[in-house]
Amino acid sequence: NAGVTQTPKFQVLKTGQSMTLQCAQDMNHNSMYWYRQDPGMGLRLIYYSASEGTTDKGEVPNGYNVSRLNKREFSLRLESAAPSQTSVYFCATLGQRNSNQPQHFGDGTRLSIL
Amino acid sequence: AQKVTQAQTEISVVEKEDVTLDCVYETRDTTYYLFWYKQPPSGELVFLIRRNSFDEQNEISGRYSWNFQKSTSSFNFTITASQVVDSAVYFCALREDYQAGTALIFGKGTTLSVSS
């Protein structure tokens, strides 16, 4: 998925460590999103950014912070990782809010907290 | 309250069988959008189809077809003559026009296993 790039693809952390997941897009989209995917739970929204300079909480924001550095980049930070944050994290973008266009997803970051 | 329900957690079929994946949604918005995504074993999310709330026309794309019925709040997905490559997790998702950020609300997914 060339439009949305997530780094790293895999990461293992110890409980209490911090880490930042990076997301960058080259589609000039305004809105960006962070989801987490857990077995049997589908994808749940952590945080989103409707435009550069704004961020808002989603369904499961606890334990996370985000930063919309510029229009291209939206990072997700775990300040003190916990085993419950073991998950696959997806970044997504959307061009026009009131359109039927689909969100574009990155390939995901698989994160394990020991 | 769950807004997108995919009641079938897992489905197993044999190649060439037809299979229907169910999706029921809940919304009070008059304008909304429905999507299906496929997640193969490699893990990426692949967009399959979108449907606007004001467009109830069913759609067929090769072996795939979608049946959207506002009266029953359903957006079901049928694969005809299934193949092993169809094995994946399939997600139905809803986007509401009024919702801040217009994020997707996902169902929990249906895991489809197609054996040869």
Interface residues (C-beta under 8 A of the other chain):
Chain A: N1 S31 Y33 Y35 G40 M41 G42 L43 R44 L45 Y48 S49 A50 D56 G58 V88 F90 A92 L94 R97 N98 N100 Q101 P102 Q103 H104 F105 D107 G108 R110
Chain B: V4 T9 Y33 F35 G43 E44 L45 F47 R50 R51 N52 F91 D97 A100 G101 T102 A103 L104 F106 G107 K108 G109
